[in-house]
């Protein structure tokens, strides 16, 4: 079965480039859920250019009432910081991304 997971990275990139906190990610999480998406995907990178650690936690809180039917997918390079996020949040899905460490310098 094909399932739709909405990736919030570009929305977070836009917010971060503006330095104003706008747009807020929360409405997009709820909009995706109400529109029938099956989940949310985020990719917290070590340089925090998209999703920040605080976003991961906030999104987990927003999604909690809708889980496990509305899945949280956290993708990233399996380094110790990423594994700490995964162990703390315990999402429904984890996608390991083979980013090279040099990609973050």
Secondary structure, 3 states (H helix, E strand, C coil): CCCCEEECHHHHHHHHHHCCCCCCCHHHHHHHHHCCCCEEEECECCCCCCECHHHHHHHHHHHHHHCCCCEEEEEECCCHHHHHHHHHHCCCEEEECCCCHHHHC
